[in-house]
C-alpha cells in the first residue's frame, strides 16, 4: 500500500468510526461519548497504519506503543469520570439551541469534525509508522518528552479526582500539587505527549509537513477546546478562581506569584 492510499484508508476508517459513534449517541441521547472516544480514535489510526503497511521495525512499534498507552489511559479516565453523569453541558446547550436539527448538526459539527481533526493531528503517526525505520537520538529524546508529559497528565488528573472526591472541596479552587504551578497540568501534559510522539515519528523527509499535527493539537489545548474554553465556565462556578488565575500560570508550569 502506498502512503497516499494509507492516508485515504485512514480517513475512511476514522469517518466510519465517528459516524458509528454518532449513531450510538442518538440511541443513548448523549453526545458526550465523543469525548471518551477521542483517545481511542488515535489508537485505531496507529494500529490501522501498522496493519495496512505491515511494518514491524523499532520506530513503528515504538509509535504504536506510545499512542496506545496514552489513548487507553485517557479513555479509561474519561469513562470513569463521565459515564453515568449525563450529557456534558456543552452538548446540552447545543441540543437546546438546535432542537430537532441537533442530530444532523452534531454529526457534522461534532463527530465528523473530530474525525477530521484526528486524521490531521495523527499525520505524524501515520507517516512515522509507514515511513519509519530505526530509532534515532531524536526518537529517544521524544520518548523522554512523552514520558514527562504522560506523567504530568496522569498525576494532574489523579490529583484533581482526589480533590473532587472530598465533599468539603465542592465549589473551591484546586490549587494543590501540580495545580499550584499551572492551572492546567493535564493539558500541559497532553501538549508534551504530542510533541514527544512527533519527535519519535519524524523523519528527514516528513518533519516539515507532519509538524502540523502537534501544532494543531497545541492550538486546540491552549486556544480552542482546552484552556480558554474551560476557564470561561470555571470563573463563574468556582469561588476564588479569579484570584487563582492572577497568581498561577495558565499553561506552562511556573512558580506561583
N, C-alpha and C positions, 0 to 999 in steps of 0.2 A: 504494500500500500504506500503510495506517495504521500508526502507531507500535506499537500493541499487536500487530498482525499481524506486524510485523517482529520483535518480541521472541519471539513464539511460533515463528516460522520459524527464527530463530537458535538457539533452544533445541532444536528438532528437528534442526538441522544438527549442532550440537556433540554431541548424543546419538548421532547416527548415526556421526559421525567416531570417537568414542571406543569405540563398540561394535565398529566395524570394526577398530580398533587392538587391542581385546581379542581378537578372533578371530585376528589375526596373532600376538599374544603366546602364544596356545595352540599355534599351529603351530610357532613358534620356541622355545617354552618359556622365554620371557624377558619378564617384565612390565616390565622396565626401559625398554622402548621408550616407555612413557607419559611418562617424563621428557623424552625428546628431542622429543616431540610437544607439550610444554607451550607453548613459544613459538609454533610454527606454528598452534596452535589459535586463538590470538588474531588471527593474521593472517587465518585463514579467516573469523572473525567480522566483522572490519572490512571485508574485501573483499565478503563476502556482503551486509553492510549497504549498502555503496556500490552494488552492482549491483542489489539489490532496490529501493532507493529512487531510483536514477537520479541521485543528487546528483553535482555536479561543481564546487561552489563552493570557494573557497580554504581554508576551515576544514575541510571534509570531506576534501579532498585532503591537507592537512597531517596530519590524524589518521591516515589510512591509510598515509601515507609513514612517519611516526614509528613506528607499531606494526610495520610490515613490516620496517623496519631492525632494530628491537630483536628481533623474533621470529626472523628469519632468522639473525642473528648468534648468538643463543643456541642455535638448533637446530644450526648448523654446529659450534659449540664443543662442545656436549654429545655430538654424534655422534662427533666426533674423539676425545673423551675416553673415551666409554663403549663404543662398538661394538667387539666382539671381546674384551671384558674379562669376559664372563659376566654373569649376573644380579646386580644390586645386593643387598647383604646384607639390606636391609630386606625385599625381596620373597622372598629365600631363606628368611628366618625365617618369613614368613607361609606359604610353601609347606610348610615342615617342620611348622609348627603345625597347619595345617588339612588337610593330606593330600589326600584325594580331593575335599574340599569347596573346595579352593583356587580352582578355576576359577570357580565361582559367586560365591564371596566376593570374588575380585579384580574381577569385573565390577561389583559393587555398591560395594565399599568403596575401590576404586582408580580404575577407569576412569569409571564413571558419576558418582562423587563429584567427580572432577576436571572432568568435563563441566559439572556444576552450578556448581562454583566459577568456571570460565572464564566461564560465562554471566553470573554475578552481578558478577564483577570487571570484565567488559567492558561493564557498563551505561553508563559514561561514553562509551565508544567508540560504542556503538550509538546513544545519544541524540545524541552530537556529530555523527555522520555524518548522521543522519536529520533533525535539527532545527537544523542549523548554518547559518551564513551567512558573513559577512566575518570576517577576523581582527581581534581586539581587542588592546589593550595587554596584557591578561591572557594572551592566547594567546602573544604574543611572550615574556612572562615564563616561561610554561610551557615554551617551546622552550629557553630558557636552562637551566632546571632539568633538563629532559630531557637536554640535551647534557652537562651536568656529570655526571648520573647514568650515562649510557651510557659516558662516558669512565672513570669510576670502576670500573664493572662490567667493561669490556673490559680496562683496564690491570691490574686486580686479577687477572682470570683469566689474563692473559698472564704476569704475574709469578709466579703460583703454578705455572703449567705449566713455566716455565723452571726454577724451583726444584726441582720434582719430577723433571725430566729429568736432573738430576745425581745419579748413584747414591750419591754421598757424603752426600747430604742425606736419605737414607732414614731415617725414624724421628725426624727432627729437626724443630724448630719453624720455620715460615716467619714470620720477624719483620723482613722487609726491605721496602723500598718502601712502598706504601700499607698493607701489613700491619703496619707499625710503629705506625700511628696508629689502626687499627681491626682487630679480629680477623676482620671480615667485610666487606671493601671491596666485594666483588661483591654482597652482599645490600644494603648501603647504597646502592650504585649503582642496584640494582633498585628500591629504595624511592623514590629521586629520579625515576627514569624514570616510574613510575606516577603520582606526584603531578604531574609535568610534563605528562603526557598528560591528566590530569584538568583541569588549568588551561587547556590548549589546547581541550578539548572542552566545558567547562562554559558554560552559558548562564544568564541570569537566571531562567528558568523550570525549569531542571533541576539546578542546582548542589546544591540541598539534599537531593535523593534519590540522585543519581549519586555523591555522595561516599562511599557505601557501598563502591564499587569499590576506591579506593585505601586505605580503612580496612581492608578485609578483607585486601588484599594486604600491608599493613604488619603486620597481626596474624600472618599466615602466616609472613612473613620473620623476625619477631622472636620469636614465642612458640610457633609450631606446627612447621612443617616446616623452618624455617630455623635460626636461631642456636641455640635451646635444644636442638633435636633433634640437630644436628650435634655440638655440644660434648660431649654425653653420651658419644659414641664416641671423640672426639679425645683426651679426658683419659686414656683407658686405652691409647691406641695411640701417642701421641707423647711422647717424652722431653722434660721441661721445660715441658710445656704448662701446668701449674698455675702456674708462675712467670710464664709469658707472660700468663696470664689476670689475674694480680694487677697487672701494670704496663700492660696495654693495654686501651683502651676496647672494650667488647663490640660496639658498633654504630656510633654516631656518631663520626667521626674527632676525636681529641683528642691532644695531646702525650703521649707515654708517661710514666708515673710514674717 
